[in-house]
């Protein structure tokens, strides 16, 4: 029988809702006795208005200091339009960070890497 890794730790989630429309959701988890191994996920959910969808998120793993942007951080935003209830055309923007230059050599600081991705999605709500 295989040993299963311990899942004991800190877990929590906070949801802030303004009049049931704008939602800010933040979750954090970290195992006991492992420094800088936590994970955080925050997202902003705005109501869909006339088929327009806006979303934003911040993710970080190996959390030591939460608000320091480094190679464990991802910022993302998406804007989309739903011409039909089950179809969304959108653009996803992501910003990640790296301490490597284009040639692969290490840098003394983290530099932002931006990515813009057009998307067509089928949406099924359960």
Phi and psi in degrees as GROMACS dihedral restraints (atoms count N, CA, C in turn):
[ dihedral_restraints ]
;  ai    aj    ak    al  type     phi  dphi    fc
    3     4     5     6     1   -78.3    20    10
    4     5     6     7     1   145.8    20    10
    6     7     8     9     1   -79.0    20    10
    7     8     9    10     1   136.3    20    10
    9    10    11    12     1  -101.4    20    10
   10    11    12    13     1   134.6    20    10
   12    13    14    15     1   -63.0    20    10
   13    14    15    16     1   145.9    20    10
   15    16    17    18     1   -65.0    20    10
   16    17    18    19     1   139.7    20    10
   18    19    20    21     1  -113.9    20    10
   19    20    21    22     1    19.3    20    10
   21    22    23    24     1   -76.5    20    10
   22    23    24    25     1   136.6    20    10
   24    25    26    27     1   173.6    20    10
   25    26    27    28     1  -162.3    20    10
   27    28    29    30     1  -100.2    20    10
   28    29    30    31     1   133.6    20    10
   30    31    32    33     1  -138.9    20    10
   31    32    33    34     1   138.1    20    10
   33    34    35    36     1  -164.9    20    10
   34    35    36    37     1   155.9    20    10
   36    37    38    39     1  -146.1    20    10
   37    38    39    40     1   140.3    20    10
   39    40    41    42     1  -125.1    20    10
   40    41    42    43     1   133.4    20    10
   42    43    44    45     1  -122.0    20    10
   43    44    45    46     1   123.7    20    10
   45    46    47    48     1  -112.7    20    10
   46    47    48    49     1   120.5    20    10
   48    49    50    51     1  -121.2    20    10
   49    50    51    52     1   129.4    20    10
   51    52    53    54     1  -104.9    20    10
   52    53    54    55     1   107.8    20    10
   54    55    56    57     1    54.5    20    10
   55    56    57    58     1    28.6    20    10
   57    58    59    60     1    69.9    20    10
   58    59    60    61     1    14.0    20    10
   60    61    62    63     1  -116.1    20    10
   61    62    63    64     1   -60.7    20    10
   63    64    65    66     1   -88.3    20    10
   64    65    66    67     1   125.5    20    10
   66    67    68    69     1  -122.2    20    10
   67    68    69    70     1   133.9    20    10
   69    70    71    72     1  -118.7    20    10
   70    71    72    73     1   121.7    20    10
   72    73    74    75     1  -121.5    20    10
   73    74    75    76     1   128.8    20    10
   75    76    77    78     1  -134.2    20    10
   76    77    78    79     1   129.6    20    10
   78    79    80    81     1  -125.2    20    10
   79    80    81    82     1   144.6    20    10
   81    82    83    84     1  -138.0    20    10
   82    83    84    85     1   140.0    20    10
   84    85    86    87     1  -145.1    20    10
   85    86    87    88     1   143.3    20    10
   87    88    89    90     1  -153.2    20    10
   88    89    90    91     1   134.4    20    10
   90    91    92    93     1   -74.9    20    10
   91    92    93    94     1   153.4    20    10
   93    94    95    96     1   -65.7    20    10
   94    95    96    97     1   149.4    20    10
   96    97    98    99     1    60.0    20    10
   97    98    99   100     1    20.7    20    10
   99   100   101   102     1  -129.7    20    10
  100   101   102   103     1   102.9    20    10
  102   103   104   105     1   -71.9    20    10
  103   104   105   106     1   144.2    20    10
  105   106   107   108     1    58.0    20    10
  106   107   108   109     1    34.7    20    10
  108   109   110   111     1  -116.8    20    10
  109   110   111   112     1     9.9    20    10
  111   112   113   114     1   -76.0    20    10
  112   113   114   115     1   166.4    20    10
  114   115   116   117     1  -133.1    20    10
  115   116   117   118     1   141.3    20    10
  117   118   119   120     1  -130.1    20    10
  118   119   120   121     1   143.1    20    10
  120   121   122   123     1  -137.1    20    10
  121   122   123   124     1   125.9    20    10
  123   124   125   126     1  -127.2    20    10
  124   125   126   127     1   140.8    20    10
  126   127   128   129     1  -143.9    20    10
  127   128   129   130     1   152.4    20    10
  129   130   131   132     1  -113.8    20    10
  130   131   132   133     1   125.1    20    10
  132   133   134   135     1  -117.1    20    10
  133   134   135   136     1   122.1    20    10
  135   136   137   138     1  -107.2    20    10
  136   137   138   139     1   153.1    20    10
  138   139   140   141     1   -68.2    20    10
  139   140   141   142     1   147.5    20    10
  141   142   143   144     1   -74.6    20    10
  142   143   144   145     1   124.2    20    10
  144   145   146   147     1  -122.5    20    10
  145   146   147   148     1   119.5    20    10
  147   148   149   150     1    52.7    20    10
  148   149   150   151     1    37.8    20    10
  150   151   152   153     1    83.4    20    10
  151   152   153   154     1     1.1    20    10
  153   154   155   156     1   -95.9    20    10
  154   155   156   157     1   130.3    20    10
  156   157   158   159     1  -116.7    20    10
  157   158   159   160     1   130.3    20    10
  159   160   161   162     1  -127.1    20    10
  160   161   162   163     1   132.7    20    10
  162   163   164   165     1  -142.7    20    10
  163   164   165   166     1   152.5    20    10
  165   166   167   168     1  -145.6    20    10
  166   167   168   169     1   152.1    20    10
  168   169   170   171     1  -153.6    20    10
  169   170   171   172     1   154.4    20    10
  171   172   173   174     1  -135.0    20    10
  172   173   174   175     1   127.2    20    10
  174   175   176   177     1  -127.1    20    10
  175   176   177   178     1   143.5    20    10
  177   178   179   180     1  -149.9    20    10
  178   179   180   181     1   134.7    20    10
  180   181   182   183     1  -111.9    20    10
  181   182   183   184     1   172.4    20    10
  183   184   185   186     1    48.2    20    10
  184   185   186   187     1    50.9    20    10
  186   187   188   189     1   -70.2    20    10
  187   188   189   190     1   117.9    20    10
  189   190   191   192     1  -109.6    20    10
  190   191   192   193     1   -64.5    20    10
  192   193   194   195     1  -113.0    20    10
  193   194   195   196     1   120.9    20    10
  195   196   197   198     1   -63.9    20    10
  196   197   198   199     1   -43.5    20    10
  198   199   200   201     1   -97.5    20    10
  199   200   201   202     1    19.5    20    10
  201   202   203   204     1   -98.9    20    10
  202   203   204   205     1   121.9    20    10
  204   205   206   207     1   -83.9    20    10
  205   206   207   208     1   121.8    20    10
  207   208   209   210     1  -145.6    20    10
  208   209   210   211     1  -165.9    20    10
  210   211   212   213     1   -69.6    20    10
  211   212   213   214     1    -2.2    20    10
  213   214   215   216     1  -101.4    20    10
  214   215   216   217     1     8.1    20    10
  216   217   218   219     1  -110.1    20    10
  217   218   219   220     1   143.7    20    10
  219   220   221   222     1  -137.2    20    10
  220   221   222   223     1   126.1    20    10
  222   223   224   225     1  -108.3    20    10
  223   224   225   226     1   137.5    20    10
  225   226   227   228     1  -145.4    20    10
  226   227   228   229     1   151.9    20    10
  228   229   230   231     1  -144.8    20    10
  229   230   231   232     1   146.5    20    10
  231   232   233   234     1  -138.3    20    10
  232   233   234   235     1   135.3    20    10
  234   235   236   237     1  -125.2    20    10
  235   236   237   238     1   133.4    20    10
  237   238   239   240     1  -147.7    20    10
  238   239   240   241     1   168.6    20    10
  240   241   242   243     1  -131.4    20    10
  241   242   243   244     1   135.4    20    10
  243   244   245   246     1  -108.9    20    10
  244   245   246   247     1    95.9    20    10
  246   247   248   249     1   -69.2    20    10
  247   248   249   250     1   -23.9    20    10
  249   250   251   252     1  -136.2    20    10
  250   251   252   253     1   155.2    20    10
  252   253   254   255     1   -58.4    20    10
  253   254   255   256     1   -24.5    20    10
  255   256   257   258     1  -106.5    20    10
  256   257   258   259     1     5.1    20    10
  258   259   260   261     1  -130.1    20    10
  259   260   261   262     1   131.2    20    10
  261   262   263   264     1  -131.0    20    10
  262   263   264   265     1   131.6    20    10
  264   265   266   267     1  -108.8    20    10
  265   266   267   268     1   123.5    20    10
  267   268   269   270     1  -146.9    20    10
  268   269   270   271     1   172.5    20    10
  270   271   272   273     1  -127.5    20    10
  271   272   273   274     1   127.4    20    10
  273   274   275   276     1  -105.2    20    10
  274   275   276   277     1   129.5    20    10
  276   277   278   279     1  -113.3    20    10
  277   278   279   280     1   129.2    20    10
  279   280   281   282     1  -129.4    20    10
  280   281   282   283     1   139.4    20    10
  282   283   284   285     1  -122.5    20    10
  283   284   285   286     1   120.3    20    10
  285   286   287   288     1  -117.4    20    10
  286   287   288   289     1   173.8    20    10
  288   289   290   291     1  -133.2    20    10
  289   290   291   292     1   143.1    20    10
  291   292   293   294     1  -141.3    20    10
  292   293   294   295     1   149.3    20    10
  294   295   296   297     1  -106.3    20    10
  295   296   297   298     1    27.5    20    10
  297   298   299   300     1  -120.9    20    10
  298   299   300   301     1   142.2    20    10
  300   301   302   303     1   -82.0    20    10
  301   302   303   304     1   175.4    20    10
  303   304   305   306     1   -59.0    20    10
  304   305   306   307     1   -25.2    20    10
  306   307   308   309     1   -86.0    20    10
  307   308   309   310     1    -2.2    20    10
  309   310   311   312     1    90.3    20    10
  310   311   312   313     1    -2.7    20    10
  312   313   314   315     1   -81.9    20    10
  313   314   315   316     1   144.9    20    10
  315   316   317   318     1   -65.1    20    10
  316   317   318   319     1   144.7    20    10
  318   319   320   321     1  -110.8    20    10
  319   320   321   322     1   164.4    20    10
  321   322   323   324     1   -89.3    20    10
  322   323   324   325     1     4.9    20    10
  324   325   326   327     1  -147.8    20    10
  325   326   327   328     1   167.3    20    10
  327   328   329   330     1   -92.2    20    10
  328   329   330   331     1   135.6    20    10
  330   331   332   333     1  -117.1    20    10
  331   332   333   334     1   146.1    20    10
  333   334   335   336     1   -76.8    20    10
  334   335   336   337     1   144.0    20    10
  336   337   338   339     1  -124.4    20    10
  337   338   339   340     1   119.1    20    10
  339   340   341   342     1  -104.2    20    10
  340   341   342   343     1   143.8    20    10
  342   343   344   345     1  -138.1    20    10
  343   344   345   346     1   132.9    20    10
  345   346   347   348     1  -119.6    20    10
  346   347   348   349     1   126.9    20    10
  348   349   350   351     1  -130.5    20    10
  349   350   351   352     1   116.6    20    10
  351   352   353   354     1   -74.7    20    10
  352   353   354   355     1   144.0    20    10
  354   355   356   357     1  -138.6    20    10
  355   356   357   358     1   147.0    20    10
  357   358   359   360     1  -124.8    20    10
  358   359   360   361     1   122.4    20    10
  360   361   362   363     1  -125.2    20    10
  361   362   363   364     1   141.9    20    10
  363   364   365   366     1   -92.2    20    10
  364   365   366   367     1   130.1    20    10
  366   367   368   369     1  -115.3    20    10
  367   368   369   370     1   120.5    20    10
  369   370   371   372     1  -124.3    20    10
  370   371   372   373     1   116.6    20    10
  372   373   374   375     1   -97.0    20    10
  373   374   375   376     1   133.7    20    10
